[in-house]
Amino acid sequence: MMIWRPALLSACLLASPAQAQPGSNWPSYGLDHTEQRFSPLTQINRENVSELGLDWALDVPDAVSLNSTPLFIDGTLYFSADRGIVHAVDAETGSLIWSYDPQAWKHAPRSIAIGFNTNRGIAHWRGRIFVGTGDGRLVAIDASTGDVLWATRAFPVGERKAINGAPRAFDGKVFIGNSGAEFGTRGYVEAYDAVSGERLWRFYTVPGDPSEGFENAAMEMAAETWHGEWWKVFGGGTVWNALTYDPELKLLYVGVGNGDPWDHDLRSQGKGDNLFLCSILALKADTGEYVWHYQLNPGEQWDYKATADMILADLEIDGRQRKVLMQAPTNGFFYVLDRTTGEFLSAEKYEKATWAERIDPQTGRPVEAPGVRMKPGEKKLIYPSPFGAHNWQSMSFNPGTRLAYIPTMHMPALYSKSKKVEFRENFFVIGMDTEYPNTEPEDGTGGLLAWDPVTQRARWRVGYDAIWNGGTLTTAGGLVFHGTGSGAFHAYDAETGEALWQFDATRGITAAPITYALDGRQHIVLPVGWGGQASFGVPAMQKHGWKYKGPGIRLLSFSLNGKGVLPPAGPSLPLRPVDTGEDPIEATLADLGNGLYHRSSCAVCHGLGAVSNGAAGPDLRESAYMTNYRAFRAVVVEGTLLERSMPMFDDLTEKEVRAVFEYVRQQTRLVE
């Protein structure tokens, strides 16, 4: 790691100790159990934010991306990078204290391909830092030393899952889910003892084989909404991001993902709601017992999911004070539920959504648009795309303005049913084909939306050319902070949306900033390093030119006293395709390789169509390995680059490896 910082400030600039101030620490993913990401600190405010300056910048040279929310506890910053690598940093100086690398590649050489080479965060409880790993471990680390206290395997190697989301730790328990719905898996959420690492309970989100019995009454109830032999394709419903805890009600709220496969006909004969896909669940935190659920998309069909962060607040609705849960999930509707009972209160479109006309206020069920469930041979343009109107990037809520701040996306997908579906272990199977055309001027763009959850109306919106942007932070100083995929870090007036300050971070931003106070000074800290699901490389996410492990992946600290200037990150060089020689492309083999490349996880890191945007893997069209089949095979099959987290695809046949090689050569020659 490399660090740059200006001279330390003189003592005359320091006020009373930060530890005496409310909001001085940032000890949890969403600051506290509400997940509001609202800080009560006011030293930085709308009147003086224009004076915000850089304190220090910490380069993370081996990182691919930084997507996690940092934690700040009593003078130390903690954050995770890709591959679940955790760093501890002295917040005053920006110097590294310790690092921990779980080396997931050693434990699961093949299945690390499922994890998108990303990690969204960590948890803290009483001197312990908790991180999930791509190979399926939950690890407790000593916050002072970086030593491993315990490591528990949440699922066995080979179960076609990964952990890349942030755990939550409250009341002596650590809560964690996993990802991998498109690879043939059955989702669940778990709780572990924070001291011993012992598993306390597991709750499955979709039912299993009825002949083997059901784990609980909730699974028996859910099975009535499934048809055919769904358990043979596993069902999906992974819990890969959204977990919110209510200490008063002792409930854990769980956001459940999409179906596996996406196609409802393929998954459940086109019948049934398929509980608990795309649902919000309330479970008893101590036991995992089912309390209530609300399903956003019955019979989920379009890769919509309830995995966006869920925020708790107390709001006056129709003259009555309600304890509510709010979510802006991928399907484009903003939902407000009673978090005690699960009662549906309201939902309205916060972005363009053509899959449904509205949500019925009486039943809480969507009124789907006619013809939105296409038949074989049909194509249907639907808003939003599988990436959603809002994905996992953090929404925030300001109790003062009573507004939620949502990073939004405007992009459709042209859906059709796959002509040929092959179920194969460790392969990406969805049963739907998607294209991403631009049909409107705003397609492929993003924004920051201020949304009133009581009136269900927009207050203001800022538009961006970048579609895949960072999470948000709001403060009692009347501010909203937001970073973009193009590398701009903004501060806005929380009431009006007026732009008050901007900083060029020199690389794309996916993570959310945090704020804390140390020795009387309020700081804003931001991880910079574009990544996450942007790695899929749809056209709208290929415009920035970021390179794999390119310059500018850093942790930045700002304050009103910051006087630093960010050192240049260096240029992002244009694509330089390798010379693949004069041998003709074997078209039939390349066509086979096209399917294999996109179904065997290659595209997850290296991009659709072999066009990488640097979010998770290098652009193979620039790789010297594409000039030599033996070298390529050594990487793909024998694990030559395994220590660099390149998975080992030893389940591919010789013909299949050759086909993928031929396909990427073909794509390389298409570069103008």
N, C-alpha and C positions, 0 to 999 in steps of 0.2 A: 504493500500500500504506500501511496505517496500522499503527503500532506503539505498544504500551503496555508499560511495564515499571516496576518499582519501582526505588528507588535501588540502586546496585551494592553488593555486600557488601564489608565491610572485609577487608583483607589477612590479618587474624588467622584468618579462617575457612578460608583456602586451605591445602592440603597440597602434597605434592610434585607435579611436573608430571605431567599425565595421560598424556603420551606414553610414560612409562616403564611404564605399567600394561598388562598384557594386556587386550585388549578395549576399549582406550581409544577407538579409532576404530570406525566402522561403515561399512566401505568398499564393501560389496556388498549386493545386494537382501536376501539371507538372512543377513547379517553376514559369512559366509565361504562357501567352496565347498560345505559340507555342507548349507546352507540350513536349519540347525537353529533359527536365531533364538534361540540360547541364549547369554547373556552371562555371562562369568566374574566380572563385577563384583559385589561384595557390600556396598558401602557402604549401599545401600538394601536392607533385608532385612525379613523377616517381623516382627522385633521393633520396627522403627522406621518402617515404611512409613506408619503412621498420621500421621506428622509431615510427610509429603510436601506441598509447597506450590508454588504457581505462581511461576515466575521472571518470565516475560514471555509476551505473546500478540501474534502478528503477524497482523493481518487481511489477507486477500487479497480485496479487494472485487470484483474482476472475475471471480473464479472461480465456476464452476458447482458443482464438487465437488473434493474432494481424496481420491484413492484410492491414492496411491503410497506406497511405503516411502521415507522420506528416507535420505540418506547423510550421514555425518559424517566429515570428513577434516581433521585438523590444524587445528581451530578453526573450520571452516566447515561449515554445513549446506547441503545441496543437496536440492531436491525438485521434482517435476513436478506441475503442476496439469492440469486438463482442457485439451484441445487441444494437449497436448505442450509447454505453456509451462513453462520451467525457471527456478527461482529459486535464487540463492545468498544465504545469510544469515549474518551474524556470530553465531556461537553464544553468545557471551558476552552480547551486548547485544540480540540479536533484530532488528538493523537490516538492511535490505536492502543487498546489495552489487551485484548485477546481476540482470537478467532477460533471458531469450531467448524470443522468440515465433516459432515456425517458420511461422506464417501459412499453415497447410495449406489454408485456404479459397481462397487465390490459385491454388494448384496443381491442386486437384481440386474444383471447385465443386459437382459432383453427388455424387461418390463419398465425400465426407466424411460422408455420411449413414450409411455402413456402420460407422463407428467408435464409435457410442454416445456421442460427445462426452466421452470419458474417457481417462485415461492412468494406468497402474499403476506406472510407475517408470522409473528411469534406472540407468546403470552408470558405473563409474569405472575408469580405468587410466592410471597415470603422468601425472597432470596433465590428463587429458581426461575430460569428461563426455559420455556417449552417450545419445541419446534417439531413439526412433522416432516418426514423425509419421503422422497420419491419412491423408495422401495418399501414403504409401509411401516416405518417405526415412528413412535412418539418418544421423544428424547427429552429428559430433564437435565439441564445444565446448571452448574453453580454460577450464579450471576457475578460473583467476585472473581472467579478464577478461570471460568470456561471449561472446567472439568465436568465430565459426564457423571451424573448422580444415579440415573437409571435410564434404561432404554427398553421399551415394551413393543413387541411386534403386534400392530393392530390388525394385520392380515398376513397370511403366508405369502412368500415369494411365488409369483405365478398366478395370483388371483385376479389379474387384469385390473388392478386399481393403482392409484398413486395418491399421496398426500401432498398437496401444494397450497392448501389454504391455511389461514391463521387459526390456531387453537384459541379457546377462551378458557380462562381459569378464574373461578369464583368459589368461595366457601369450601376450599380444600379439594375441589374437583377440577379436572381438566376435560373439556369437551372437544371432540374432534370428529370430523367426517372424512370423506375421501372423494376422489374423482375417478373418471374412467367409464362413464355411462355408454359411450359409443363402442366400447371394446367387448361388450358382453359381460355385464356384471350386475349384481344386486346391491342396491345402496343401503347404507345404514349410518347411524350416528351413535357415538359411544361416550361414556364417561369413565375417567380413570382417577384413582386416588393420587393427589398431587404429591404426596410424600413417598408412597411406596411404589407407584406405577401399576398397582393392581387394577384390572378392569372391574368397574362397579356394575355397569349394565350396558347392553346393546339394544337398540331399537331399529328393526328393519323398516325400510320405507316402502317396500313392495312385498307382496306375499310370495312365498316359495311354493314348492311342489305340495299340493294338498294331501297327497298320499303319505307324506312324511309328518303330517300334523302341522299345526300352526303354533308359533311361539307365544301368542297371546290373542286375546279377543279382538284386538284392533286388526291383526292380520287376517283373522277369520272374516271380519267385516269387510276388509279391503278386497279379499279374494272374490267376493260376490260381484265386484265391479270389473273383473277380468274374465277373458274368455279364451278358449282354445288351450294350448299347452304353452302358455307364456313363460313358464319357468325354464323352458329349454332355451329361450333367448335371454333369460335373466331379468328383463324388465327395466333396468336402469334406476332412475330416481336417486342418484348420488347426492350427497350433502357435501358440496365442495367449497362452500364459502359462508353462507349466512347462518350465524348462530348468535342469538341474543338472550340474555339472562335477566330475569326479573327477580330481585332478591326479596321483594315484598310478597309476591305471589308464589315464590319458589318454583317458577316455571322456566323451562328452557324452550325458546321458540326456534324452530328449525325450518330453514328454507330448502325445499326439495327440488331437485333438478328435473331434467327432461326424460322422456321415455327412451328405451333401448329395445329395438330400433325406433327411429323417429316415426316411421310409418305405422299408424294405428292399425291398419289392415293387417300388416305383417306381424305386428306385436300381439294383437288381441282380436283378430278377425273383424276389425272395424267396429267392435261393440264394447260398451261399458265405459265408465269414467276413468278406470285405471287408477284408483287410489294407491299410493298418495303422491303420484307424479304431479309436478308443478303445483305443489301445495305448501301452505304454511301450517306447521304442526305445533301444538303446545304439549309438552311432556313434563311430568313431574321431575324436577331436576335431581332429586335424591334417588329415584327408583327407575326412571325412564318410562313410567306408566303413561299411556295415552290419556289426554284430557280433552282436546278438541282439534279440529282441523278446518281449514278453508282451502278449497281447490280453485286455483285461478283458471286453469285450462283443463276442463274435463275432456278425457280422450285426447290428451296432448298429441299434436301432430307436426309442429313446425319448429321443434327444438326450443320452444319457449320454456322458461324455468323461473322458479321463485327463489333464485340464489343471490339476488342483490341484497345488500345489507338491510336489516330491518331496524327501524328506529322506534323507541318508546317515548311517549310524551303524554301529558295531560292537557286535553283540549276541551273547550266549550263548544258543543255541537248541538244545535237546536235548543239552546237555553239550558243544556244539561252538561255538567262536567263529566268527561269520559276519560278513562284510562285507555289509550289507543296504541296500536301498532301500525306503523306506516311503511309501505314499500313501493318503490317504483321498479317493478320487474321488467324483464325483457319484452313482454308483450305490448307495452305502450300505454297501459292504464296505471294510474296512481291509486293505490288501495289504502283505505282506512278501515281498520277492524277494531272492535272492542277486544283488548288483549286479555281480559278476564274470562270472557265467554266464547270468543271467536265470532261474535255477531258481526255480520257484514254491515258497515255503516255507509260507505260510499266508494265509488270508483269512477274516474273520468280519464279521457285520453290526455296524456301530457305530451305526446308526440304523434305523428301520423301512424295510424294503425287501421288497416283495412280488413284484417281477418275477422273483426267483429264490429257490429254497428254500435253496440253499447253493452253495459252490464245491467241486467234486470235488477232494479232496486228492491224488488220483493223477494226474489230467489237468490240474488247474488251470483247468478250464472250468466255467462256471456250469451248474447244474441249474435250468433255467428252470421257472417255475410253469406248470401246465397252462393253456392258453388265453390266455397273456399276449401272444401275437402275434395281435391281433384281426383279424377278417375285415371286409370292407366291410359297413357297416350296424350293426356292433357297437360298443359303448362299453365301455371297461375302466378301472376305477379302479385306479391303480398308484402305489405308493410306491417311490422318491421321484418328485417332479415333474421336469420338465426343468431346473429350477433346482438340483436335486440335494439330497442330504443334507448336502453340503458343497460349496461352489463354489470360487472362486479365492482367497478370503480366507485369509490365511496361517496354516497350522498351525505349531506349534513343538514342539521335543523337548528335554527336560531330561535330560542323561546322569546327573545325580545321582538324580533320582526315577525315571528310566527310563520316563517317561511322555510321551506325545504329547498336545498340547492342541489340540482341534479345534473351530472354530466350526461348530455343526451347525444343520440346519433340518429341521423336521417338516412336510411338506406333500405331499399327493398331487396327481395330475392325472387327469382323466377324458379318456382318449385315444380318438380315433376317426380313421378314415381320411377324408381330405378328399374330398368328393363331386366337386369340380371342381378340377383342377390345371392351371395355365397357366404354362409356362416363359417368362419374359420377362426381358430384361436389366435388371439393377439392382433386381429385385423379390425380395422375401422369399418363398422357395418351400421348404416343408418336407414337403408331402404328408400332414400329420397335423393334426388339430384338437385343441385342448386347452382344457379348462375346469378351474377350480380351486375345487372345492367344499370346504367344511369338513364333514367327516364324523366327526371325533373331537375331543375337547376340546383336544388339543394341536396340531391342524392350524393352520398359519399362525403357529407360534411357533418360536423358536430356542433355542440353548443353548451352553454351553461344556462340552466333554466331556474328561475326563482318561482316556486310553486306554493300557492296557499292551500294547505290541506283541508281547511274548513270549507272554503267556498269552491274548492276544486277548480281553481283558475290560475293562469299564469300571471305573475306580477311583472316580470321583465325577463328578457332573454338576450344573451350575447351569442353571436354566431362565430364559428371557427371554420377555416378551410380544412383543418385536421379533424378526422372522425374519431380516432382512438386517443382519448385524452386521459388526464389524471383524475384522482378523487378530490374532494373538496374539504375545506376547513372553514368554519365561521366562528366569529368571536364577539364578545360583548363590546369590543371597540367599534362595532358597526361595520365589520369587514367580512368579505368572503375571499379566500385564496384558492387559486386554481391554476394548475399547470397543463400545458397542451402538448400534443404529439409533435408539434413543430418546434418545441423547445422554449416557448414563452411562459414565464411564470407571472401571473396576474394577481393584483388585489383590486377588488371592486367594492363599491358602497353597497352594503347588504340591503339597504332599503330601495335604492334606485337602479343599481346596476352600473352606475357611473365608474368608468375606469380611472383608478387613482394612482396606480404604480405598475410598472412592468420591468422584468429582468430577463435578459437573454441567457438561458441556461446552457446553450450551445448543443444540446441533445434533447431528444424527445422525452416527455414525462408521462408516466403511467401511474405512479404512486400518488398518495395523498400527503400533504404537509401536516406537521404537528406544530404546536406551540407550547412553551413552558417558560418558567421564570427561574433564573439562577443568579444569586447574589444581587437581587434587585433589578435585574434586566430581563425583559421579555425577549425570547428568541423565537424565530420561525425556522424550522428545519425541514428540508425537502430532499428526498432521494431522487436523483436524476438518472434515467436509464430505461428507455422505452422497451416494452416487452409484453408478456402475457399472451393472450389469444391473438394478438396482432401477428403472431408468428405464422398463422395460416396464410397470410399474404394475399387477401383479396385485393383487387385493384385499388380500392379506396385507401388501403393501408400501405401502398407501395410508393407513395408520392414523395416521401421525405429523403430517401437516399441514405438512411442510417445503415452502417455496416456492422456485421457481427463482431462483437468485442471491440467496437470502434472507440475512438477517443470521447471523453466527456462523461463517462459513467462515474458519478460522484455523489457524495453526501454534502449538501450545502447548508450553512448556518447563516442567518441574518439577524440583525438587531438595528435599533435606531442609532447605535454608535459604531456600526460596521463601516469601515473605511476602505475595505479591500476591493481589488479589481480581479475578476476571475481570469486566470491564465487561459490563453486560447487552447481549445481542445484539439485543434488540428483539423484539416479538411477531411470531408467524406469523399473519397475518390470515386470517380465514375466507374461503372461496371467494366471490367476488363476480362472478357471471355477468353478461355484457353483455346489453343489450336487443337482441335480434335482429329486432325489429320485428313487424309483423303479417302479413307475407307468409306464406302457408301453405308448409309443407315439402313438397317434391316427393318423395314416399315412394320411388318407383322410382329416382330419381336418388340419394337418400340411401342406398339399399341398395347401389347400385353404389359409392358413395363409401366405405361401410363396408369393402368388400373392398380397395379401392385404398388407403385410409388404413392398413390393417394389413399390406399387402403391399409398399408402396412406401417403407417406412422411417419414415413419420410416427409410427407407434406406438412405434418404438424410442426416440424422445426425448420425445414428448408423451403417452405412456401408452396402454395398452389402453382402448378405449372413450372415447378423448379425455379420460381422467382422469389428469392428471399428478400426480406426487408430488414434483416439483421436482428430481429427480435428474439430469436432463439437459436438459430444455426446459421452457418456460413452459406453463401450463394454457391451452389455446386458448379455453376457455369464458369466460375473463376478457379475451380479447384484443379490442381495438377493431377489429382487422382483420376480425373476424367480422361486423362491421356494414356492411362495404363490400366488395363483390366485387372491384372494380377494385384496391383496396389489397391485398386478399388475393392476387390474381393477381400483382401486382407483386412481392410477397415470394416466392411459391412458384415462379414461372416466370422472372421477370426478375432475381432476386437482389438485391432492395433491401436485405436484411439480411445479405448474404453476409459482410461484414466482421465480423459478430457470430456467424459460423459457422452461420447458417441456410442449409442446402444449397439449390442452385438446381435445381429439378425441371423442367428444360426438355424432358424426354422425355415429359411428360404432354400429352395432347391437351386442347383447350379443354373438351370435355365432361367429361373426367376431373377437371380442376381444379375445374370447377363442381360435380361430384359430391362431391368431398372437402369443399368449402365447405358444401354442403347437409347433408352428414352431420354435420359439427361443429356447425352451427346446430341440427340435430335434437338432438344430445347436450346442447347448451347449454340447450335448453328443457326437458330432463328434470330439470334441477337443481331440487330442491324449495326 
